[in-house]
Amino acid sequence: MLFLSAMDKTLVCLLVLLCTSFAYNLLDARRDLATLRVSVNRAERMIKAGSQILQARDLKAESVECALCGIVVNEIEGFLAENLTEQAIINMIDSRICSYFSGAMAIRCDELVSYIPTLIRDIEARESVSVICVNYNLCAIPFVVHPDPANVPKYVVNLDVEPSVRWKEVCSNPAFQNNTRYLVNTVDSILPGHGSMINELGTWLLDYYFPSEYAAEIRGCATALGIEEGWAAWFNVGYEVSDACTSIVAQDAAGNILHARNLDFWAGMGFTDTLKALTIQVEFQTGGKTQYLTTGFAGFVGALSGMRPNGFSVTIDTRFYPGGIGDLFYEVIAALIERNASLVTFASRKTLESTFDWHTAINMLSTTELISDVYYIVAGVGANQGAVISRNRINATDVWILDTPSRWFEVETNYDHWKPAPWFDDRRIPANNAMNKLSQKTVTLETLYNVLSTKPVMNIQTTYSILACPATGEYKSFVRNCQYPCTE
């Protein structure tokens, strides 16, 4: 699902409240998972807590209205996917959202409820959330004009030095420092008193549940960025559950496996622009030789996208979680505590570090215990070495492997490939249509870039694109900027 694009502190508040709401109980109860489950806020509680803070603080009315519109439209999309009737949707929005507000916000929410029949028609016309809310004058037109594509800065991380200093050059960059502090300060300003709990919980995760090597890297980077280490820990968790992406693997006529992906930060709101400014490409080296490459964000040590030259490449797409973000964050924390499972991006980086071929990578990514469901998309160097691994927390639910010539490419977004994608998120169909216009003779990294640039495969939330061919060692990253409204 592609979420509202206007910069809005309010919805960020609603998302972050999920963590802070149970931070107190988690820190007090530690391993008491029954207490933890009781303390987790579902969507209704999250909205209720957010409304209390909004009404207590002097936030601009348009910011509140923009957040409210985004919440309502996204809830409507979810209810439509569940085949609820129009009247049932009206009742659900009124009871699950509007009942938690008072005063001017309650009036505005009631107005939005009255718009629901028209909002449903807009959604059925395939209008995005951002376009709908801008058209209703509830959100400003998002983002300023940037060139597309834009270059991604490149860095080297030396794995031969102590973990605490590996990211010093990256994290000492003044632009990265300013953008990261902006993220921290934005959330902290909305949650007075709660920011300290986020930091304390993040520090606890670093102390007890993150691998010591990666924890040391995060701590060293946090120091260089000038932020508290607990916040840096949470950034590494937050990216795990906030990307709505498109990944493609394809085999060309010469038998090379090509790999392409767009990373869409669906929960980013205006943070999408900030993350573009934090996007980096990193070469991890030992003995002065590049072992693998990744594309990610300054301050983030996992691997959302990466390649081991002459070995394999891997990208990560979030697997749609039907319980919603509230249940998902609970499961993430519970998995870390109960089983000491791996963050999905830590598992992909570990695979890049320790394996050298596609078959071994497929096995490792299929069996490593994870904190959440995910899709791993993996390309190798031999014929048919392209696959989508649909992961549950314990193992692979499905491994979908290329079978040329009948299936020479595979497209993965954020839904199980053997099920229809939800009608309100139709990136899969346009991507498949664009691929079907190509052939094994005409597919190249350049034509895959064109597929990634097809709307809505590329959309307002698209942060970066990567292109990779493990057999040739070619790996490219691009920051993407789609001009509003980003439609055909």
Disulfide bonds with the S-S distance in Angstrom:
Cys66-Cys139 2.13
Cys69-Cys133 2.04
Cys98-Cys109 1.97
Cys171-Cys221 1.85
Cys482-Cys486 1.80
